[in-house]
Amino acid sequence: MEDYLHECLELLQRAGDDVGRRRKAIQRPRAWSLLPFEWKALAFLAANKAAPEAIGIEGGVGRDRPQPQRIGRRGGRGRVKSMDDRLAGPSDVLVSDAPAAYKLAVLCAHKGKSGTSWDSSMDSKMSDLRSECEEGIHPVWRRLAREAPLIAEMAQFPVIEAAERDIDSGDWVDAACFDPLDRVSLREWLSMELPFTTNSEQDHALQSIRQDLTGGRSRPGLWIRWMSPSLRGLNGEGALLEGVLLASVSEDTAREVLGSLKGGVISELANRHSMLIRMRSGDFSEWGACANQEGDDGLSEALRVSAWKNVESCSVELSAADLLNGVEILGRVEESLPSPLRWRVASSLVSQGNVDEALGFVEGAVFSDGEHVSTALDILSGVESEILTRTLRESIVSMDESGLLMVMRHEGTPIQIGLQAASKLWESKSIRHTDEILNIFTKAADIESLVAAFERDPSLSMAYPHRMLMAWHLLPGSSRIDRDSLAELRKTALGSIDNSAEDDSLSDASVALISLLDGLPRDMDSVYGKLDSDGLRSLNEVRRALSPDGDGIVKESKIENLRDSIQRADLNHLEKRLFDALIIALQLNRAAMDLQIGGEESESGAVESLGQLCELDSAAMRTIAAVTNLVIEHNLGVAALEDWYREHDRTGPEFQIVRAAILRASGDRLNAARAYKDASMKLRFDFERSALVLRKSLIEFAHAAGWREAVSLVNAHPALSSSVTKRFKLYLRTCKRYEDGDTSTASTGLIEFAAQEEELSRNGALGSIRDRRVEVLERLYRYPDEHGLPPDPFQGRVRAALQEVRTSKASRQTDLERRFMIEMRGKKDPREITILAMEVADTDPINGLRMLEKAITSEDLDAKQSNTLKKSQRALFVSHSGTIPVKQRSLLRNLSLKPLIVVDTNILIEALKDDLLKELSADNLGSLNWTVERAFHWMLRRRAGEGRILLHIPPAARGEFMHRAKNPDSVLRMFSDTYIDKAIWSEMVDDAFLMQRVDSICQAFNSWSQPARVRGEEIDLEDFLLSHREVFQRVNEQKRRGGKSPMRTSIKGEDIYPEKGDRDIMLDAAALASTSISDVGSVLVATRDSDFRLVSRALEEEYGFGVVGDAQQLNDRVL
């Protein structure tokens, strides 16, 4: 400090006598910043030329001491410290380790300023200090005495020059064995006394660095500036100081500085520091020397740590023990293990079979080359790790083709990891590895990617037909893949399956399951081999119950047993998916069976089961389609299906249809009608579906009394509404006019309709015009009851029209009907009711029977009275049955008359196909593929077997059926949408076998023979067809848009009407409905043909026979 003070005081000579200039002068040297405040206070005494009579150091000679100043907040008092206050106190200075001259100078200053307040006890201390000073003092004190008279006493002591210091550098050099980046060790080393002499510039630079190290967050970027130029270009020990400081800021020149040190311990130390710098700069040529450092000092530890942090640069083979030693070294300093070291350790452990231990090293490690990926896959093949899996998946994003192939080809690659690699490779549109990519898609059951590949290159569906069939059953319903293109791909696969090579990616069990799901099970042994005895037994029992010969009753426990067996089975991922699809198919079939069997409990269970299927993750397209078909067929409210469509396809017509069914089930029939209307509009390019849905909408509007909206819909869409009968339209318009308050027009419209109908039937008709019009109006009165529509206000308007048409004199029959109504409101005597009905039956048998039917079905009679009337009704019917045609018997439900079902060709063909599939299937249980068509012919057989219906194949249908089934080849073409093994077909189906199965179908669907006297030639069908020209025109257009060339009949130059076979069936059905057939209550045509279905209500009104197109419609008519 004496040197620093001396350097500052030297500048006072040129500053003159001005105190201000003198103060500035002493603060100019670098040494000033090295002085403590207590020493600076002495310097200010010199600058102020302080004398004994002076009061303040800063005030100059004779100047008054400054008054205390107000500082602080809110009036707090304080005082700005002056340099006076910085002067060390007498007591403090005496106990310090400062030189005796410094202590004496401070005491002299205090004594000179204190005056009479001086503590005289200090005089003895001053005497002791003077004795020490007599031995010689630093020149600065004589200079200070000359500049500050206050301490002039210091001039009397002899001055001695400072001797050169002889400092041993050994400890200092040894202490330099630390990591230059270790700031704590660096600070401690810089705090040691240097073994060489420094000037104030150097001391100032070192002090700045030390203060920066002490101040918390250091700023090494400033050190280079502070070091220049005083601490640059040093020699000897100074060069070591310079080199370590440069290394501590990662300066490249540190290696050159340290390299200049030659010889002895210091050279060896500099070499080790240089070695550390080279390692950290990326020069790993001395990796082994660094890793093998044996010292306990910080530098040795840093060398070892640096080496193991860069283990990937080690060119020598390292043993497992070496690697674990490196792990221990890094662990001691709590250094995170570098990824290369982790991978090398893990690879070594994997080779020793320690997969679990290896996992601990690589979780969270970064993948940098293929070897790391291979090690990770080896580990994952033995143990699961979410962290490692996630890291591997993240690395795949940036992998090149070779890395992706390695992942795909590694035997231990988890399915989803391999799938990600395959997907990335497929995105690159590389065709060289198509087979491998598709194999991964298949094994992972990534159906969407598989189908996308088939769409990109349709020829792949020919090369891999089984995979395409699998995709047909497993494709998620939420997929955006076009359904029509998917169907085309499936058709291509079906056509090429016999000529395709064996698919190595599919196990025998997978192929068998695909064939089972797609229609025809084959080689089921491989499937049976996967299940235990419980599962096998449950599968066979469920399959048998759901087969054509089964009872359709499947206990939920059986399916659960099968599911449990599958869970226990040793299955690969794809087999598991296919078995899951099998369970779903069985549940669908069971639900469909429950719905067909009927009953509130069965229907409730089926709806719950269907809802659960819709809630499955990634519910398959086929599942959603099947549930939707059941909802449409049975008018079910399945909330989960609505939720599915709301999320995945809320703009499609199916969403509105499903929604309408739910609204209908909840009683909100008006909004159900609106939902059906929306669906019909969205289906406008599919005329048949659109018209059928529109009919549902109008029926719901009728039940909800939404007459205005219904009539508006009919008027806005005449083409679609042409499939609705004129009587239904009259019903809607009459109700709408009544609601509008126009009762007169409502009644007039009914009378006009009766007049038109009477005119059309005038030729050869008996009775007067008035009687025939009354008869038309009476049929209109019964219209709501016959079709389950709300009777009011329609029947009220019909009664008004009848009153207007009839003469004022009431007929005897009208009087009898009035007496019947009075009796039903009064005594309800069965005998009196029967007498009245018999009197009516004398002139109008069917009306008398209907009176009894109305009485029986009313809720006003008890069971005994109802049974009495049922017997009377039966006796009355027997006596008049020969005069009552079948078409008038439809409402006589209590007579237990059977419907006569006229079976169309399309039903016979579907039944034959199903029968052949049963014969061809390996387990003789037939197809598992449930369709509306299949359900229909099953239900026809079931109801016939129960004795509820009579089945009849008309000559036209039989002839067409026999023609289309004339030989095995013609029948095989019917299976365009089902996989058939051509070899098995050729082996089993010859002409004799086929004719046997055809005859069996004919026998099953022809339990009633048509009497020879029934002929339909006299019935006029042409005018009816012409009246529905627009319907048949749209049907014809739709069939031709589908790529078909339908056979049509030409009437008045237009080839748009039904073919001859269909017209013959219509004529036969009309003839049967017009005759009185014993124990037959109605004639129904069972068909899926749109030529029948779209005019079904009109056919029933015109000719008296109905049309049923699915199992539910059949049950509605039968049960």
Sequence and secondary structure as in RCSB ss.txt:
>XXXX:A:sequence
MEDYLHECLELLQRAGDDVGRRRKAIQRPRAWSLLPFEWKALAFLAANKAAPEAIGIEGGVGRDRPQPQRIGRRG
GRGRVKSMDDRLAGPSDVLVSDAPAAYKLAVLCAHKGKSGTSWDSSMDSKMSDLRSECEEGIHPVWRRLAREAPL
IAEMAQFPVIEAAERDIDSGDWVDAACFDPLDRVSLREWLSMELPFTTNSEQDHALQSIRQDLTGGRSRPGLWIR
WMSPSLRGLNGEGALLEGVLLASVSEDTAREVLGSLKGGVISELANRHSMLIRMRSGDFSEWGACANQEGDDGLS
EALRVSAWKNVESCSVELSAADLLNGVEILGRVEESLPSPLRWRVASSLVSQGNVDEALGFVEGAVFSDGEHVST
ALDILSGVESEILTRTLRESIVSMDESGLLMVMRHEGTPIQIGLQAASKLWESKSIRHTDEILNIFTKAADIESL
VAAFERDPSLSMAYPHRMLMAWHLLPGSSRIDRDSLAELRKTALGSIDNSAEDDSLSDASVALISLLDGLPRDMD
SVYGKLDSDGLRSLNEVRRALSPDGDGIVKESKIENLRDSIQRADLNHLEKRLFDALIIALQLNRAAMDLQIGGE
ESESGAVESLGQLCELDSAAMRTIAAVTNLVIEHNLGVAALEDWYREHDRTGPEFQIVRAAILRASGDRLNAARA
YKDASMKLRFDFERSALVLRKSLIEFAHAAGWREAVSLVNAHPALSSSVTKRFKLYLRTCKRYEDGDTSTASTGL
IEFAAQEEELSRNGALGSIRDRRVEVLERLYRYPDEHGLPPDPFQGRVRAALQEVRTSKASRQTDLERRFMIEMR
GKKDPREITILAMEVADTDPINGLRMLEKAITSEDLDAKQSNTLKKSQRALFVSHSGTIPVKQRSLLRNLSLKPL
IVVDTNILIEALKDDLLKELSADNLGSLNWTVERAFHWMLRRRAGEGRILLHIPPAARGEFMHRAKNPDSVLRMF
SDTYIDKAIWSEMVDDAFLMQRVDSICQAFNSWSQPARVRGEEIDLEDFLLSHREVFQRVNEQKRRGGKSPMRTS
IKGEDIYPEKGDRDIMLDAAALASTSISDVGSVLVATRDSDFRLVSRALEEEYGFGVVGDAQQLNDRVL
>XXXX:A:secstr
 HHHHHHHHTTHHHHTT HHHHHHHHTSSTHHHHS HHHHHHHHHHHTT  TT   TTT TT       B SSTT
 B     HHHHS  HHHHHHS S HHHHHHHHHHHHHHHGGG  TTHHHHHHHHHHHHTT B HHHHHHHHH GG
GGGGGGS B          HHHHHTT S TT HHHHHHHHTS  SS   HHHHHHHHHHHHHHHTSS  GGGHHH
HHTTTTSS  THHHHHHHHHHHHTT THHHHHHHT  SHHHHHHHHHHHHHHHHHTT  TTHHHHHT    SHHH
HHHHHHHHHTGGG  S   HHHHHHHHHHHHHTT    HHHHHHHHHHHHHTT HHHHHHHHTT    SHHHHHH
HHHHHTTS  HHHHHHHHHHHTT  HHHHHHHHH TT  HHHHHHHHHHHHHTT  TTHHHHHHHHHHTT HHHH
HHHHHH TTHHHHSHHHHHHHHHHSBTT  S HHHHHHHHHHHHHHGGGS   TTS HHHHHHHHHHHT    TH
HHHTTS HHHHHHHHHHHHHTSTTS     HHHHHHHHHHHHHS   HHHHHHHHHHHHHHHHHHHHHHHHH  H
HHHHHHHHHHHHHHTSTT BHHHHHHHHHHHHHHT   HHHHHHHHHH TTSHHHHHHHHHHHHHTT HHHHHHH
HHHHHHHTTTSHHHHHHHHHHHHHHHHHTT HHHHHHHHHH HHHHTTS HHHHHHHHHHHHHHTT HHHHHHHH
HHHHHHHHHHT TT  S HHHHHHHHHHHHHHHHHHHT   TTHHHHHHHHHHHHS SS  HHHHHHHHHHHHHH
TT  HHHHHHHHHHHHHH HHHHHHHHHHHHHSTTS HHHHHHHHHHHHHHHHHHGGGS GGG TT GGGT EEE
EEE HHHHHHHHHHHHHHHHSTTS       HHHHHHHHHHHHHHTTS EEE  HHHHHHHHHHTSSHHHHHGGG
TTS   HHHHHHH  HHHHHHHHHHHHHHT  S   TT   TTS  HHHHHHTHHHHHHHHHHHHHTT     EE
ETTEEEE  HHHHHHHHHHHHHHHS  TTEEEEEEE   HHHHTTHHHHHHHHS EEE SHHHHHHHH 
